[in-house]
Amino acid sequence: MPERREELEWGDLRFFLAVARAGTVSGAAKVLKVDHATVVRRVARLERDARIGLFVKRRSGYELTDAGQRLMKTGEIIEAAILAGQDDLTGTAYDLSGPVRIGAPDGFGSLYLPSRLADLAKTYPNLQIELVATARLFSLSRRDADMAITVALPETGRVLTRKLTTYRLGLHASRAYLDGNAPIRCRDDLLSHRFIGYIDELVFTPELDYLHHVHPGISAHFRSGNLVAQMSAAIQGIGIAVLPYFMTANVASLAPVLPGEVSMERDFWLLTHPDMARLARYRTVADFIADGVRADRKLFLGEPT
């Protein structure tokens, strides 16, 4: 029978956190680059030494017990302290090396952020920037990302929030579409036109439910869960789409529709985990993004630059 020790082996904590975030042993093993059996053994040893169960195994994966949830909060503080200590010892606080994963909505992440991050990559060539640009909610506690740009603030969880900017959206269609269809002089004229929008069940936040704000009588004829795909459909002349002005500013084939009458505003927020925000590389990347967005304020508001 394995001997229980009087003190916890905090090296096992890394395995515990990986399982808690991934929700499965296989997912944790992939992140840690070890085999399945090693993860099971290290987590079991931590539970044995703590004399309490940290997980309940479900068909869908591993679920934290109350004790596991408490340990995760403590574990993340310890993890952050260890990483900060490594920064100090290795000098990475000064040369900024290591991975930083950024989660962002598809439009912002695909069409705005990459060109801005290019300067950051040149300044800090040892940074490993991972950009996840997709229409979804990111969980910082599960480490879906180290920081996330979002249009809605989380209702729960330990996160630091920073407002990046307000941005404007409006109706857009290709010039060819507008030339080939009935003129649009007021909102009621929109009822005879085709629209592009989100797939209802893939709208992950009410902030993206635009069309009912335009006119209660319209619905989408072409749907996609991806905003870049919606813009591409508009460029191809499929119909009219609600698009942010920062995405359409340099697309000559698209024209605004009823810009003085139909306009919406949303906010971009930058979320970071409080235990990780103290690390130099995360703090530098977050500040770089915030400063860049602030400098491009007119672009996001659809104003001439």
Buried (B, 14 or more C-beta within 10 A) or exposed (E): EEEEEEEEEEEBBBBBBBBBBBBBBEBBBBBBEBEEEBBBBBBBBBBBBBEBEBBEEEEEBBEBBEBBEEBBEEBBEBBBEEBBEBBEEEEBBEBBBBEBBBBBBBBBBBBBBEEBBEEBEEEBEEBEBEBBBBBBEBBBBEBBBBBBBBBBEBEEEEBBEBEBBEBBBBBBBBEEBBEEBEEBEEBEBBEEBBBBBBEEEEBBBEBBEBBEEBBEEBEBBBBBBBBBBBBBBBBBBBBBBBBBBBBBBEBEBBBBBBBEEBBBEBBBBBBBBEBBBBBBBBBBBBEBBBEBBEEBBEBBBBEEE
